[in-house]
Amino acid sequence: MNQLKEYWLSLDLSSEVSTVAIHRFEHPSALELIVQSRLGDKFSHSENILGVMEQALFQSKSELKDITRYVLTSGPGSFTGLRIAFATIKAFASCFARPIETVDGSEVRAMAWAELNRQPLDNIVVVTQLGTNQFTAASLQSGLVCYEMVTPQNVQLLSPKNTILLDREPANWKAVAGATIEVFPLQASLLTEYVLRAKSRKTFTSAKQRNTLEPSYFGTRYALQSPSPHPYGQASE
C-alpha cells in the first residue's frame, strides 16, 4: 500500500494554558507527535501565536505549505482565545485550500482522561471556565453531550459519584462533597489524537464551509452518533 505522509497542525486557545502541536500522520493509522509548544499563560494569545507557530514549524522541519490538515476545538472556552484561533486557522487553511477539523473540547478531555485512567465516560463531568466565576459543565451520558452553566456553589447539579475535570485549579471547587476533582486541561495534541474517534467531529473542506465556521463558546448539546469510518470523515454542511 502506498503510504502518504501528512502533517496535521492543531491549535488550542480555549483556556489560559494554550498550545500548538504538529503531528506526522501516515495512513492508515500511524500518528506521531513531532512538537507541542505552549503559547504562555494569562491569555497572551494574540502576542505569542504567530511566533510560537513559526517555531513549531521550524522544530518539525516543515513549512506552512506542508500542513495538510488543521484541527481546532469548537469550544467551549475563552471568547477571545477561540475567536483568535478560528480566525488564524481559517486564514492559514484558505491560503492552501486545506481542510479544518473541529471537535468538542470537553469530549476530548473526557475521552483522554478516561483512557488514561481506564475509567468509563458516564460519570465524568468536564468543567471549563469561561470567565470570573462563570463555568460550563459537560456530561457524557445516554448518548448525549449535555452542557449547563454551573458555579462552585451550584453543586446540586453535580453528583457525588462524578469525577470533575477542571481546566485550572480554582480553590473554591475543592469543597464539592464526595466528588473526585482533578485538573485536566485541554492540549492541542489531544485534539489530533482523538479527533478521528470523537463523536462531535466535523470536517470543513470547501471555502464556503470554512467561511461559515464559528466556535461554540458555551458548548452545545449534541447526540453522540458514530463517526464516519473513513479516516477523513464527511464534510460538514
ABEGO torsion letter per residue (X at the ends): XBBBBBBBBBBBAABABBBBBBBBBBOAABBBBABBBBAEBGGAAAAAAAAAAAAAAAAAGBBAAABABBBBBAOBEBAAAAAAAAAAAAAAAAAAGBBBBBBBAAAAAAAAAAAAAGBBAAABBBBBBABBGBBBBBBBBGGBBBBBBBBAABAAABBAABBBBBABBBAAAAABBGBBBBBBBBBAAAAAAAAAABAABBBBABAAAAAABBBBAAEBBBBBBBBBABAAEBBBX
